[in-house]
């Protein structure tokens, strides 16, 4: 069996100032945990887990939109070739992925505060601020995570709504019906979202995870590209907008 190698490289924070110089920091990291094999539930395999840690370094309580949605411990991968299949053979499609060892990609999060703000994967030779090209690896990852989601929901794909509407952005709904899209942090608190990167391990390759913007917006994008401004105060939390500290993390799978 071909040997596997793995390493993580933490890059310096984008901001020159120390980590806690901004009220909010969003820290990216990866750990390894023993999880069930997605293709054999009776077997445990070493699995990479991606962490997004939101930290409030100030004296006030804040809320803001997440840089990435989370669905059953995984993420939505943006793929221009998303196909609605009539059959339910998710397993076959998940296993038919290619191998991308020795290729390098950027995984971009947080481009715009959309309801379905998934991860966009681009070859590292493409300027991710300008590139709209979708890599085939992203489409294959989308199929792997579609299979995982279907397995956890009795082999059904549940279609999620793709846009916020103005009625979502009310004090009550931000705290209740759409609250999983937001972070709520009291002074000094940290909140962590985790994502299973088993799909990335299966396709191999080298992936640099990063947040596209260095500011948190005071709005979310609604249907027809309208900007829906977030309330200044929700419960005991003030709206946060502006700069934050963050980092990049690179994870490589396969022989290098």
C-alpha positions in Angstrom: 0.0 0.0 0.0 1.3 3.5 -0.9 2.7 5.3 2.1 1.0 8.4 3.3 2.6 11.6 4.6 1.1 14.5 6.3 2.1 17.9 7.6 0.6 21.2 8.7 2.2 24.6 8.2 0.8 27.5 10.2 1.5 30.8 8.5 2.0 34.1 10.4 -1.2 36.1 11.0 -2.1 38.5 8.2 -2.2 41.5 10.6 1.2 42.9 11.6 -0.2 43.6 15.1 -0.3 41.0 17.9 -3.1 38.4 17.8 -5.3 40.1 20.4 -5.0 43.6 19.0 -8.5 43.2 17.3 -11.7 42.6 19.2 -12.3 39.5 17.2 -9.9 36.8 16.1 -10.8 33.8 13.8 -8.2 31.1 14.2 -7.8 28.1 11.8 -6.2 24.8 12.9 -6.3 21.1 12.2 -6.1 18.1 14.6 -6.3 14.3 14.0 -8.9 12.2 15.7 -10.1 8.5 15.4 -13.4 8.5 13.6 -15.6 5.9 11.9 -14.5 5.1 8.3 -17.2 6.7 6.1 -17.2 3.5 3.9 -17.0 1.0 6.8 -18.7 2.1 9.9 -17.2 -0.8 11.9 -13.7 0.5 11.3 -11.9 3.5 12.9 -9.5 5.6 10.9 -7.3 8.6 11.7 -9.3 11.6 10.5 -8.3 15.2 10.0 -10.6 17.7 11.8 -10.6 21.4 10.8 -11.3 23.9 13.5 -12.6 27.5 13.1 -12.2 29.2 16.5 -14.0 32.5 17.0 -12.6 34.5 19.9 -13.9 37.7 21.6 -10.9 39.6 23.0 -12.9 42.7 24.2 -15.1 43.8 27.0 -18.4 43.9 25.0 -20.6 41.0 23.9 -20.7 40.6 20.1 -22.6 38.7 17.4 -21.7 38.4 13.7 -22.1 36.1 10.7 -20.0 33.0 10.5 -17.3 32.8 7.8 -18.4 29.3 7.0 -21.7 27.4 7.4 -21.5 23.9 9.0 -23.7 20.9 8.2 -23.3 17.7 10.2 -19.6 18.3 10.9 -18.8 19.0 7.2 -19.1 21.8 4.8 -20.7 22.8 1.6 -18.3 22.7 -1.3 -19.0 25.2 -4.1 -19.1 23.5 -7.5 -20.3 24.9 -10.7 -21.2 21.5 -12.0 -23.6 20.6 -9.2 -26.0 18.0 -10.7 -29.3 16.8 -9.3 -29.3 13.0 -9.7 -32.5 11.0 -9.9 -30.8 7.8 -8.5 -29.6 7.4 -5.0 -26.2 5.8 -5.7 -24.3 8.3 -3.6 -21.8 5.7 -2.6 -20.7 4.9 -6.2 -20.2 8.6 -7.0 -18.3 9.2 -3.7 -15.9 6.4 -4.4 -15.2 7.4 -8.0 -13.0 10.4 -7.1 -9.6 11.0 -8.7 -6.2 11.5 -7.0 -4.7 14.9 -6.7 -1.5 14.1 -4.9 1.3 16.7 -5.5 -1.2 19.4 -6.6 -1.7 22.5 -4.6 -5.0 24.3 -3.9 -6.4 27.2 -2.0 -9.7 26.6 0.0 -11.4 30.0 0.3 -14.0 30.8 2.9 -15.9 34.0 3.8 -16.1 35.7 0.4 -19.6 37.1 1.0 -22.0 36.6 3.9 -24.4 34.3 2.0 -26.7 31.7 3.5 -24.9 28.9 1.5 -21.4 30.4 1.8 -19.6 27.2 1.0 -15.9 26.7 0.4 -14.4 27.5 -3.0 -11.4 25.5 -4.1 -8.9 27.0 -6.6 -5.5 25.9 -7.9 -2.9 27.9 -6.1 -1.7 29.4 -9.4 -5.0 31.3 -9.7 -5.6 34.7 -7.9 -8.4 33.8 -5.6 -9.5 37.4 -5.4 -10.3 37.3 -9.2 -10.8 33.6 -10.1 -14.2 32.2 -10.7 -12.9 28.9 -12.1 -14.1 25.8 -10.3 -11.7 22.9 -10.0 -12.8 19.3 -10.6 -11.5 18.4 -7.2 -14.2 20.6 -5.7 -16.9 18.7 -7.6 -15.6 15.4 -6.4 -15.4 16.6 -2.8 -19.0 17.8 -3.1 -20.0 14.2 -4.0 -18.1 12.8 -1.1 -19.8 15.1 1.4 -23.1 14.6 -0.3 -22.7 10.9 0.4 -21.8 11.5 4.1 -24.8 13.8 4.5 -27.1 11.3 2.9 -25.8 8.5 5.1 -26.6 10.6 8.2 -30.1 11.4 7.0 -31.4 8.0 6.0 -30.0 8.3 2.4 -31.9 11.4 1.6 -30.4 14.7 0.5 -32.2 17.5 2.2 -32.2 20.6 0.0 -31.5 23.7 2.1 -32.8 27.2 1.2 -30.2 29.2 -0.7 -31.0 32.8 0.3 -31.9 34.9 3.3 -35.1 36.9 3.0 -35.8 40.1 4.9 -38.0 38.2 7.4 -35.0 36.1 8.5 -33.1 39.1 9.6 -35.2 40.0 12.7 -34.1 40.0 16.4 -36.2 36.8 17.0 -35.1 34.9 14.0 -31.4 35.7 14.3 -31.6 34.2 17.9 -33.7 31.2 16.8 -34.5 30.0 13.3 -31.2 31.2 11.6 -29.0 31.3 14.7 -26.7 28.6 13.5 -25.4 30.9 10.9 -24.2 33.4 13.5 -21.6 33.5 16.3 -22.6 34.9 19.7 -19.7 35.7 22.0 -19.7 37.2 25.4 -16.6 39.1 26.5 -13.6 36.7 26.6 -15.6 33.7 25.1 -14.4 31.4 22.4 -16.7 29.4 20.1 -15.3 26.6 17.9 -16.9 25.0 14.8 -15.4 21.7 13.6 -15.4 20.2 10.1 -14.5 16.7 9.0 -11.8 16.8 6.3 -11.9 13.1 5.5 -12.9 14.0 1.9 -9.7 16.0 1.5 -7.7 13.0 2.8 -9.3 10.7 0.3 -8.6 12.9 -2.8 -5.1 13.8 -1.5 -3.3 16.9 -2.5 -2.1 20.0 -0.6 -4.8 22.5 0.6 -4.3 25.9 2.1 -7.4 27.0 4.1 -7.9 30.8 4.3 -10.5 33.5 4.8 -10.9 35.7 1.8 -11.8 39.0 3.6 -10.1 40.7 6.6 -13.3 42.4 7.7 -16.6 41.2 9.1 -19.6 42.8 7.3 -22.6 44.4 9.0 -25.0 42.8 6.5 -25.9 39.5 4.9 -26.7 38.9 1.3 -30.4 38.2 0.5 -32.2 37.0 -2.5 -31.6 39.1 -5.7 -28.2 40.2 -4.3 -29.8 42.6 -1.8 -27.8 43.6 1.3 -29.8 43.0 4.4 -28.4 45.1 7.3 -28.0 43.2 10.6 -29.6 44.8 13.7 -27.3 46.8 15.9 -28.3 44.8 19.0 -29.7 41.3 19.3 -30.5 40.3 22.8 -27.4 41.0 24.9 -25.1 41.1 21.9 -24.0 44.0 19.9 -23.3 43.7 16.1 -19.6 43.4 15.3 -18.3 44.7 12.0 -14.8 45.6 11.0 -11.3 44.0 11.1 -10.4 40.8 12.7 -7.2 38.7 13.1 -6.8 35.4 11.3 -4.3 33.0 9.9 -3.8 30.4 7.1 -3.3 26.7 7.6 -1.9 24.3 5.0 -2.6 20.5 5.1 -1.0 18.1 2.7 -2.1 14.5 2.1 -0.3 11.8 0.1 3.3 11.4 -1.0 5.1 14.7 -1.7 
